[in-house]
Amino acid sequence: MNWRLAGLVAGMIAAAGTALADPECRPIAPPQDQPYPGTIRLHVDAADINHRVFHVHETLPVVGGEELVLLYPEWLPGTHSPTGRNRINKLAGLTVSAVNTPLGWRRDPCDVFAFRITPPQGAVSIDVDFDYLSADSGQSGPGSGAEVSPDLLVLEWSSMVLYPAGYEARRIEVDPSVTLPQGWEFATALDRAPDYPSAPFKRTSLETLVDSPLVAGRYAAHWELDPGAPVPVRLNVFADRPELLKAKDLDKYIGHHRALVQQAYKLFGSRHYDHYDFLVAVSENIRKGGLEHHRSSENGTSPEYFTGWDKTMARRELLPHEYAHSWNGKFRRPKDLWTANYNVSMGDSLLWVYEGQTQYWGKMLAARSGLWSKEEALDAIANTAAYYKRQPGRRWRNLQDTTYDEVLAPRFLPQSWASWRRSEDYYNEGALLWLDVDTLIRELSQGQRSLDDFAQNFFGVDDGNIGPQLYDFDDVVRALNTIQPYDWASFLRAWLDNLDRDPLDGATRGGYRLTFTDTAGKYTESAEKTYELTSFFYSLGLNMGKGGKVGAILWDSPAFAAGLAPGVQIMAVNGIAYETDRLKEAVKNSPNTTAPIELITKDDEHFRAVRIDYHDGPRYPHLERVEGTPPRLDDILAAK
């Protein structure tokens, strides 16, 4: 190393002061149930869409001469994980001042989310400024993916705030404001101030602020989903282009969303918000997926959500899922998923209720509201059931253990060989668990009771109460026994802990059996278009992406046995240049020949021949009605 350069660097670090590490770890005050003395003024300038940078300014009350510890949120509700680890690297340009005098800051050496500052004697407030460098479209995962495009943006307050240690988030009051690009509209669950727009939002708690993201855009449309009701529910849609907000049968599609609200009310028998806002980005430029909040939900979906309605069926359970979370997850919440602030670690042991049952209700509400037809819903359930009936990972890893996945294997990390490793299966296998519970309640009660009764008893209590009301495993068991006496503790633990649970039990008791045909169902067709893939999952054991790239591969499948791996490119099928239809034709003809399907593959700079010994033709999962059995699944999917 150049020692003159090393000395210069050391001198610069010492002079800056902001990079000095404390010589030893010192305690950080845990959150206490006490009011924070004063109010944080927080302003976010979100107008710099060209650079995709948010400029943050905070003013915080302080006591001069006393050290203050500011925290950057690490554990965020709805992500069930230390998602802040994928956000804090985007914090830049941090400066602190008091009475226009710059102050030094030190990052805590044992907690990189904590910043130590000592205001001078006599100071009553400090100013904190930093930039949040929003991700570009090449990044993915929670806290990643594009949050800003030339036409719309998603503002997560959790990324835009440093807050004082020592207080519960609900006891810290904030005056928030935002600057948006000229002419843009916005939507958020935050309450607007009486003198809006000069002061856009009412004072609120940090807890409510973090739970109330803002979506804004150049092109927007808003619909009332419960017109005339005292508790408004709004569908706020932001798009890349104005024509994406129009469709020939738009009134019909909005009608399905209105039916969603009514079906949710009939299911839960309550509401735990004073208003609710669906925040929807129909965009190819903004991150996809959803995130639940108490009075709103973030929903990033296909740009053709309205204009290509028949093509986007696979995404239409997103809004029902996130909406159901207002009851399951936000109002009623597992005890180990509630924390007093955002730098206390969470526990995920009950995600099979929080997410698994919500996944179940998302599918059922999609069907009951008309967002899905009955046939589409059955195809969706068939795909889920087929996957877990075949999934090799269930041979070694139980469902309960997958609740650790948000911490062990967060979504922004590569997710290879998911069928063997397993990945967040508490969502979809959890949905099959609750289908099993629902059909069993209906069987034991001879059709007099169902999981709908559990929903009203467990999530529908205390209408209008914001909560949260916390629960544990025993609370779930007691509530189920209130609806239908049974050994629910043993039943649930068998699902969660054993390796031999049949995932088809609920569908079978519901009056259906899993079958495979050579014709893809509507759900598979929609998923292929939505996710730009072609499924050979239950035949060869792989999905094909664009350009001949191999996507997911089923462990122990014919494709796996032949030596294929994700990411390999297929160059030729049976000696002819690769096209998807050629591979489809080879699979279709496979029962008529004893010869293997021959592929030429390219892996980096290496070419090789691969032979898949497969002869069973196309295979796509479906649920087939078993005549003479009670149609319990039909009853579950029917509108109430």
HELIX and SHEET records of a PDB file:
HELIX    1   1 TRP A    3  ALA A   16  1                                  14    
HELIX    2   2 THR A   83  ASN A   86  5                                   4    
HELIX    3   3 ILE A   88  LYS A   90  5                                   3    
HELIX    4   4 TRP A  157  SER A  159  5                                   3    
HELIX    5   5 ALA A  169  ARG A  171  5                                   3    
HELIX    6   6 LEU A  206  VAL A  210  1                                   5    
HELIX    7   7 PRO A  242  LEU A  245  5                                   4    
HELIX    8   8 LEU A  250  PHE A  268  1                                  19    
HELIX    9   9 TRP A  309  LYS A  311  5                                   3    
HELIX   10  10 MET A  313  ARG A  315  5                                   3    
HELIX   11  11 LEU A  318  ALA A  324  1                                   7    
HELIX   12  12 LYS A  335  LEU A  337  5                                   3    
HELIX   13  13 LEU A  351  TYR A  354  1                                   4    
HELIX   14  14 GLY A  356  ARG A  368  1                                  13    
HELIX   15  15 LYS A  374  ARG A  390  1                                  17    
HELIX   16  16 PRO A  392  ARG A  395  5                                   4    
HELIX   17  17 GLN A  400  TYR A  404  5                                   5    
HELIX   18  18 ASP A  405  LEU A  408  1                                   4    
HELIX   19  19 ALA A  418  ARG A  421  1                                   4    
HELIX   20  20 ASN A  428  LEU A  444  1                                  17    
HELIX   21  21 LEU A  451  PHE A  458  1                                   8    
HELIX   22  22 PHE A  473  ILE A  483  1                                  11    
HELIX   23  23 TRP A  488  ASP A  497  1                                  10    
HELIX   24  24 ASP A  505  ARG A  509  1                                   5    
HELIX   25  25 LYS A  522  TYR A  531  1                                  10    
HELIX   26  26 LYS A  546  GLY A  548  5                                   3    
HELIX   27  27 PRO A  558  ALA A  561  1                                   4    
HELIX   28  28 THR A  580  ASN A  589  1                                  10    
HELIX   29  29 SER A  590  ASN A  592  5                                   3    
HELIX   30  30 ARG A  632  LEU A  637  1                                   6    
SHEET    1   A 7 THR A 101  LEU A 103  0                                        
SHEET    2   A 7 LEU A  91  ALA A  98 -1                                        
SHEET    3   A 7 SER A 125  LEU A 133 -1                                        
SHEET    4   A 7 VAL A  53  PRO A  61 -1                                        
SHEET    5   A 7 THR A  39  ASP A  45 -1                                        
SHEET    6   A 7 GLU A 173  THR A 179  1                                        
SHEET    7   A 7 THR A 204  SER A 205 -1                                        
SHEET    1   B 4 ARG A 106  ASP A 108  0                                        
SHEET    2   B 4 ASP A 111  ILE A 117 -1                                        
SHEET    3   B 4 LEU A  68  LEU A  71 -1                                        
SHEET    4   B 4 TYR A 163  PRO A 164 -1                                        
SHEET    1   C 3 LEU A 152  LEU A 155  0                                        
SHEET    2   C 3 LEU A 214  GLY A 217 -1                                        
SHEET    3   C 3 GLU A 185  THR A 188 -1                                        
SHEET    1   D 5 TYR A 219  GLU A 224  0                                        
SHEET    2   D 5 VAL A 233  ALA A 239 -1                                        
SHEET    3   D 5 TYR A 276  VAL A 282  1                                        
SHEET    4   D 5 SER A 296  THR A 301  1                                        
SHEET    5   D 5 GLY A 289  GLU A 292 -1                                        
SHEET    1   E 2 ARG A 332  PRO A 334  0                                        
SHEET    2   E 2 GLN A 469  TYR A 471  1                                        
SHEET    1   F 2 TYR A 512  THR A 517  0                                        
SHEET    2   F 2 TYR A 620  ARG A 625 -1                                        
SHEET    1   G 3 THR A 534  PHE A 536  0                                        
SHEET    2   G 3 LEU A 542  MET A 544 -1                                        
SHEET    3   G 3 VAL A 550  ILE A 553 -1                                        
SHEET    1   H 4 ILE A 576  ALA A 577  0                                        
SHEET    2   H 4 GLN A 569  VAL A 573 -1                                        
SHEET    3   H 4 ILE A 597  ASP A 603 -1                                        
SHEET    4   H 4 HIS A 606  ILE A 612 -1                                        
END                                                                             
